[in-house]
């Protein structure tokens, strides 16, 4: 049977991918997109949606997870769900991330169910895309490892996410595994033995991991038993005035500040606002307690040469993410850009090896960043997790479809 060319296919169905139909719904365009063809493809089975299912509190308040959904849109039923009601109980307070994860999973189910109402829309679960190919006619073919075409579309969004960076030491585990409670036995054994536990990185994930260790096994830990290794100053989130943020970006936001500096609020308008950069909530409080000596069980190590984490019985890597690899080929079968992290411009368009936008190809979520990102000062921060609900990337992409 000949495949119909859809208007859009989205490779991936995690939090970043959800931003596309949610943004279309905010703009009142969701039904049009579905009628003209919208296909989602995800390697996981339908019941395996576990994104953000970590045993910590979020660095954002509960209301942040609700703000992206339109109360008047086609997906408004999500806001009446038990999962949404759990977030509405304390919208201005940090929320357990597992509560937010259940809300996102409910949103994913609602979107998947909504696609079946339209002949040209579908969500393929348990389906792995080996590569995308843009043929001479400009259509995108997603193909499996056997070369079979899974979907055909005029535009495509890559939202395959990223995997945690793991350290080279043989005893290294990732912070994600610890926060999913997959390493409890190893963590407890290290605490009982009085062994040094090294945490690599100064991110929210790093301090959230330390917080979990203290919460579960703190009574076993001796002073200085946990060492947090950071290569640079720790960023602390400072909120901007809501009105100032709304006037510039259409969303409340904040900007990261160096942890070692004063706690003054930065002047609004200096750069694009980013909801989730820097420590916030419990991770920020823990960092401040460690810095002032109020938490003696944790020690900050600024320079790797001060200690060798590779020699520790347990090293936890909280050093960010590595983009999942999805090759994109041209009509001749040649790669359009090098393997690994794909760069995007400020419109969310994927750039080829020469820095030119690939027509009709977009990237969103972890693994896609602006070449003029935080260091350059002119672009967005890499869009992480649920930030696409509040940021501008999903809106910009849907406006170009």
N, C-alpha and C positions, 0 to 999 in steps of 0.2 A: 504494500500500500504506500502510495506517495505521501510524504510528509507535507503538511501545510506549513508555510512559513509564518511563524508567529511574529508579533510585533516585538516581543522581548523574551529572552530567556535569562534566568538568573541561576548561576552555578553556585550552589550553597543555599542553606536554609537556616542559618544561625541568626543571632541578633542583628548583625549588619544587614543581611538579606531582607529581614523583616522591614527594615527602614524604607524599602522601595514601595511596597504596597501601602504602607502606613502614610508615607508622604503623598502618594497618589490619592489616597482617601482624604487627606487634609485639603488637597486641592480640588476635590470633587471629581477626580478623573479615574477613580478605580474601576468603575463599570466599563468605561470606554477602553481602558487598558485590557481588561479581561476579555471583552468582546473581540478585540482585534488580535488577541492571542498573547497569553502570558504563561510561561512555563518555568517552574522551579524544579531544580534537580539537586538531590542531596544523597550523599553516600550512606547516611544513617537510616536505619529503619524508622518507621513512623513513631514508635514508642520510645526511641532512644534519645530524645531531645533533652540533653543534660547541660546545656550551656549555662554558665555562671552558677552552677549548683555547688557552692562552696560554703563551708561551715564558719562563716565570719559575717560581720556586719558590713554593709556597703559603705563606701565613702561618699555616697549621695543619699539624700533624703527620699522617703518613700514616694513623695509626690513627683519626683523626677521621672519615675518609671511610668507615671500616668499621663504626663503632660504632652507627650507626642501624639496621643490618640485623639481624634476629633470626636467630641460628644455628639455631633450631628452627622457623622459619617456612617458608612456602611459597616464599619467595624465597631460601632458604638456598643454592641452587645458585650464586648469584652469588658467594658467599664462597669457592667452590671454583674459580672461574674464574682463568685466567692473569692477568687484570687485577687481581683481588683479591690474588693471590699476590705481584704486584709491589709492592703496598702493604704486605704483611705482612713484607717483607724488613727493613724498618726502621720499625716502627710508631711509634716515639717520636721520629722525626726529620722535619723539614720535607721535603716531597716536591715533585718537579717537578709543576707543575699539569697538564701534559699527560698525565702518568701518571694523576693523579686523574681527569682528563677522560675518559680511556679507560675507567676503572672506572665512571663515571657513565653513559657511553654504553652499556656492557654491561648495566648495571642497567635502563636504559630499554628495551633490546631484550628483556630477560627479562620485563619487565612487559607489553610489547606482545604478546609471544608467549603470556603467561599468559591474556590476555583472550580469546583465540580458543577457549579450552576451555569457554566459557560462552555460552549462547545470547543472554543479555542484555548481554554485554560486548563492547566493540569499541574499537579505536584507529584513528581517521581521520587519516591523514597527507595532506599537500598539500591541506588544507582550511582555508579562511579564514572565520572568523566575523566578520560585519559588525557584529552587535549581539545582545544578549540581550534577550528580552522576557518579563516576568512577567505572565501573563494573570490574569484574574479568578479562575480556578480554582486559582491558586497555582502552576501548572506553569511551568517555564522553557523557552522556545523559543530555541535558538540558530539564527540565520538568516544566510544568505550575502547578498551584495550584491544579489542578484535577489529577495530576500524568501523564498526557499525555506527551510523548516525542516530543519535538519541533525540535531538531536537534541531530545528532549523529556524532561524530568526533574523530579523533585520537589525536588531540591536542585542547586545549581551552585556550583562553585569557579572563581573567576577567577585564573588563574596565567599571565598573558600576559607577565610580565616587564617589562623596561624597556630603553630604549636610552641609550647614553652621551650626556651633555650636551656639545654641541659649542660652541666659542667662536664669537663673531661675526666675528673677524678672518678675512680670506680665506685666510690661510696656516695656519689652525688644523687640526690633525688630532686624533683622540681617542687616549687612551692605549690603548684596546682595539685600535685598528688597529695601533698600534706593537707591542703585545705579541703580536698575531697574526702579526707579521712581514710586514705589508702595506705598510710605509712604509720599508723598509730603504734604498732608493735615496735618498730625501729626507734621512734621518738621516745617512747617510754623506756626502752632498754638503755638508750643513751642517757636519759635523765637519771635513771636509777644508778647507772654505773659512774655518774659524775663526770662523764666524758664531755669534752667541748663540743658544742653544736654551732657550726658556722653557717650563717645565712648571708648569701651573696646578693647585694643589691640594696638600694635605698628607696624603693618604690612603695606604693600602698600595699602591694602584694607581700613585700618583704616584712613590713611592720605588722601586717595582719597575720602573717605566719608566726611571727614572734609572739603576738598577742594570743594566738591559739595555744602555743607551747606553754605560755605562762598560765593560761586559764586551766589547761588540762593537767599539767605536770609541774606547775610552779612550786608546789610544796616540796618537790624533790630536788630542785635546782639550787646550786650554790652560787655565790657572787661571781659574776664574770663568766659563767658557764656558757652563755649564749653570746656569740660575737657576730655583729652585723658589719659586713665589709662594704664600704661605699667608695667609689672612685671619684665622686664629685659631691658637691653640697646637696643636701636633701631639699627638695622643693616642698613648700607648704602652700596649700590652697588658701587664697584670700578672697572672700566674696565681694563682688561689685554691687553697687546699688542696682536694684531690679529695674528701676526706671531708666537708668543710663544704659543698661544692657539691652533692654527692650528697644530703645530708640535706635540702637546700632544694628542689632542682629535679629530682632524678633524673638529673642529668648533670654531668660535670665542666665547669668553666667558669672565667671570669676576668672582670675588670672593667677598663675603660679608665682610664688615668691620664694626666694632663697631662705632656707630655714635658719641660717646663721644671722640673717639681717634683721632689721626692725620689722615689726608687724604692721606697719602702715599699709593702708589700702592703696593699691596702685590707681593712678588716674585712668578713668575709662577712656576708651577710644584709641589707646596706644597700639593695639593689635587685635586681631580676631579673638573673641572670647572662647574659652574651652571649658566645658563643664567639669571635666574629671581629672585635670592635671594637678598633681601635687597631693600631699597628704591631707586628709580631711577626717573629721570625726575621731573615732577611737584610735586610728593609726597615728594621727597627729598628736593626740594626747599622750600616747605611749612614747613617741619620739621625744617629746618635750620632757617627759619624766626621765628618760634615759640621759638626755643632755644635761639636765641639772643634777643628776645623781640620785634622784628619788627612786629609781629602779635599778638597784645594784646587780641584779642577776643578768643584766644585759650591758654589753660594752660595745661602743662604736669604734671601728677600725677604719681609718680613712685611707691608708696606703697598704696595698697588698704585701709589700715587703716587711711590714710589721709582724705578719703572721702567715703561716702556710696553711690555708684551709684544706688543701689536698691531703694533709696528714690527719685530719680529724676523722673520727669514726662515723660522723654524720655531717654531710654538707648539703645544704638546701639552696638550690639555685633559684633566685627570684630576679633574673637578669633579663626579663623581657621575653619577646616572642620572635620566632623565625617564621617567615611567610611560608604557607603551604605552596607547593609548586604546581602550577597549572600551565603547561606550555600552550602558547598561542602561535599558530602557524599561518603563513600566508598561502596563497593559491599554489605556490610551488613546493610547499611543505617546509619552508625555511622559517625559523623562529623570528617573531616580530620584535622580541626584546629578550635580553639574557634571562636565564632561569633564576628563580628566586623572587625577591621583593619587586613588585611592579610599581613604578612611579606613576603618579597621576598629576594632572594639573589642577588648578583651583576649581574647575568645573567637573571634576571627577573623571575626566577622560584619561584612559590609559595611554602612556607615551611609548612610542617604539624606541628602537635602539639609537635613533638619531634625535630623540627628544620631541618628536612630532606626534600629535594626537592621532590615534587610530580611529578612523570614522566609525561611530556606532558602538565602540567598546569602552566600558566604564569599569571602575574598581571602587570598592567600598569596604570599610572595616579594617581590621588588623591585616598587615601585609601590604597596604597601599598608602603611600604618603606623598605629600607634595615635595618636589625637589627644592622648594623655597621654604620648607617647614620651619620649625622653631629656630634653628640656627640661622636661617636666612632672614627671618623676621617678617617675611612677606606673605607666607602661606599659612594654611591651617595646620594644626597639629595632626598627627596621624589619628584618624577616627577610631576610637576604641569602643568596643562593646556597645552599650546602649546610647552612646553619645550621638549616634546617627538619628535618634528620635528628636534631639534638641538642636543638633548642629545643622549645617546647611548643605552637606554633601548630598543626602538623599533628595532634598528639594531640587537641587541643581540638576541632578541626573534625571529625575522624572520630568523636569521642564524641557529636556532635550529629546525625549523619546518620541 
